[in-house]
Amino acid sequence: MISANPTKPLVFGAWCDREYGFDYSGVRAHGGIAWFPVFDANNQLVWERNEQYEISELIHKRPEIYNNLGMEKGKNIYQIFEECPETFAFVPHPALKADVWENFVP
């Protein structure tokens, strides 16, 4: 089930390490992201493929609690960071969680 309200802006968050930046040049060159969330005539959220990308499958999944990455149910990432910033050391140093990434499926 996708949850979105057509009367409010769609918001997302992303993690970024200050040592790195997001390079959106590839996204811009393709005219946006690979799949666009849009509302149909019934105000239902549907996904439209951006034809500038190779054909791909869009997979819908429920959010997970990633205990193996230090995520805790009921706490947002900001709370977790305030309590223990080291929890997110894997962001700039993915090798710290090499065992997690071996078979990781987001």
Long-range contacts (C-beta under 8 A, 24 or more apart in sequence): 2-45, 2-60, 4-37, 4-39, 4-45, 6-39, 6-43, 6-45, 10-37, 13-77, 15-77, 15-88, 15-91, 17-91, 17-92, 19-92, 20-92, 61-106, 68-97, 68-100, 69-97, 69-100
